[in-house]
Amino acid sequence: MKIICIGRNYGLHAKELGNEIPDKPVIFCKPDTALLKNNDDFYLPSFSKDVHYEAEIVVKIDKAGKSILPQFASRYYSQITLGIDFTARDVQNELKTKGLPWELAKAFDYSAVIGNFIPLKQPIQDIHFHLLKNEVTVQNGHTADMLFNVDQIISFVSEYFTLKTGDLIFTGTPAGVGPVSIGDKLKGYIEKEEIFDFLIK
């Protein structure tokens, strides 16, 4: 099972971190040891002083595919959830300054939170989602604002990696990312449905 993540897929988020708008999807991966589910607590790692939440829609792949054309990509998924791509921002900034890969900042244990999967009941590019930190909304997103839509992402990724049943694609985060501290509570929603609710420890 692969966890494939898309970086800088919302223009305002790219700008808030001082990054250029990409002309094709920015891809990075996380190992299966990064998964955190069932509303388990997230423990801050010892190697970072600045861990940030990044809420994003996650798509689960239903069947294997390679070199999938965009017009057929919708046949490869039927369930979504909301996830958190936890990022050790201080570590990431140091790596980026040196021109090094991001894995140490992005792929550490339990850095890929997923909530409950729900059936896709509406067009994938017409979904609202939001994140609350301590009952205050910190991120509001709509999939129509993606720079690269889900079908384009699946097509692009499948040129390089064969997609397999159960693979997860984190589709990018909107603006509003920020730090978490011990004692914070994060709640995520797709439309009005609560998808996850867990504590930072």
Order of alpha helices (4+ residues) and beta strands (2+ residues): beta-alpha-beta-beta-beta-beta-beta-beta-alpha-alpha-beta-beta-beta-beta-alpha-beta-beta-beta-beta
